[in-house]
Amino acid sequence: MVDTRTQYHRIKSEVDQAVLDVLESSAFIQGQPVKQLAAELAAYLNVSHVIPCANGTDALQIAMMALDLRPGDEVITPSFTYIATTEVIALLRLTPVFVEVDPQTFCMDPESLRKAITPRTKAIVPVHLYGHAAPMEPILQIAKEHGLYVIEDNAQAIGCDYRFSDGRIAKTGTLGDIGCTSFYPSKNLGAFGDGGAIFTKDATLAEKLKMIANHGQRTRYYHEIVGCNSRLDSIQAAILRIKLKHLDDYNQSRRNVASHYDRVFSGYPKITTPHQAPYSSHVFHQYTLKLATGVDRDGLVKFLSERNIPSMIYYPVPGHRQAMFAEFGTAGVNMPLTDVLTNCVISLPIHTEMDTEQLDYITDAVLKYLS
Ligand SMILES: *Cc1c(COP(=O)(O)O)cnc(C)c1O
């Protein structure tokens, strides 16, 4: 699905030197590269504060801890997402409330969101799934009407642009109260290990997020609030600084792969290629097809696998049907759109190092299976 080795080899000498520099400095934790990366990311995203942390899941957890939510408060999130988005809600003893996504964009449906709001709702967590922005303008409007916080899960969409109806353009992850991202190696901006970051425009919130990520302390050994230990290490930051310079090119390579797939697959009624809404750019963390009813998806996965072509189902079980949420009784919730999507999506390989030969090999196999 990814080729992080080839990507590494293109920038090997620079990366190797940066890692050696960290080893020599021996400032493995809270070293200079971490501060530099935070500043460079803030400039890239045009956001005032970036707080690096240990991974994307922690970023979401720290974001929710900073908002003074109380046990039983409801947090609305799509069911059609990676488990990290929803798991932290339950971990903090908050109540996850699942809503539908738009089957075209795979992102939160604002009407479904509106219907899910109760007096106990405190926050909304939209996910920019597969690299496409959630419809933030209506979501922010609904949040404003009801006085709700918005935490963006931007783990799959770093570099994605959102266009407001007045023409203003801003990066996803900087639109709500807090944005969260992951530097997991296969993400669009991937480290060589775990990593994550939190974004906010609010100085007070930034201070609190920073404290929570560091044992609730502002001054060493004076712990004002309960926090955790979640840091990005200097080696990962040094590598990410180099990769950040290439992020726009990386995302363009992904778009080129997607265009190739789109061209070849267009006109085949058994497959629907990814949709791009006018308000969003697309950074194609995943290239996800929808198969028409009647197409045997397991058969396709097997057919491709026999030809050494990986494919993945993101995600085989939606949040509302996960056993971990049994206590919330969500499995009984009627979510027909999410259930249909769960059964018809399939993601094909997409990354920065694909060539035409590989793409033709994959598309030939897919079309052969469908014919
Ligand atoms: C990867 C991912 C996360 C979690 O990131 P980790 O760094 O793996 O903890 C959260 N949400 C989404 C949508 C993701 O894809």
The ligand as an SDF file (V2000), in Angstrom:
LIG
                    3D

 15 15  0  0  0  0  0  0  0  0999 V2000
   -3.8820    7.4710   11.9560 C   0  0  0  0  0  0  0  0  0  0  0  0
   -5.1260    8.0550   12.4720 C   0  0  0  0  0  0  0  0  0  0  0  0
   -5.2690    8.4500   13.8130 C   0  0  0  0  0  0  0  0  0  0  0  0
   -4.3030    8.1020   14.9030 C   0  0  0  0  0  0  0  0  0  0  0  0
   -2.9900    8.3480   14.6910 O   0  0  0  0  0  0  0  0  0  0  0  0
   -1.8480    7.4940   15.4520 P   0  0  0  0  0  0  0  0  0  0  0  0
   -0.6500    8.3490   15.2290 O   0  0  0  0  0  0  0  0  0  0  0  0
   -1.7760    6.1700   14.7820 O   0  0  0  0  0  0  0  0  0  0  0  0
   -2.2040    7.3910   16.8820 O   0  0  0  0  0  0  0  0  0  0  0  0
   -6.4350    9.1030   14.1910 C   0  0  0  0  0  0  0  0  0  0  0  0
   -7.4260    9.3240   13.3120 N   0  0  0  0  0  0  0  0  0  0  0  0
   -7.3420    8.9400   12.0290 C   0  0  0  0  0  0  0  0  0  0  0  0
   -8.4780    9.2460   11.1110 C   0  0  0  0  0  0  0  0  0  0  0  0
   -6.2020    8.2860   11.5570 C   0  0  0  0  0  0  0  0  0  0  0  0
   -6.1450    7.8960   10.2810 O   0  0  0  0  0  0  0  0  0  0  0  0
  1  2  1  0
  2  3  1  0
  2 14  2  0
  3  4  1  0
  3 10  2  0
  4  5  1  0
  5  6  1  0
  6  7  2  0
  6  8  1  0
  6  9  1  0
 10 11  1  0
 11 12  2  0
 12 13  1  0
 12 14  1  0
 14 15  1  0
M  END
$$$$
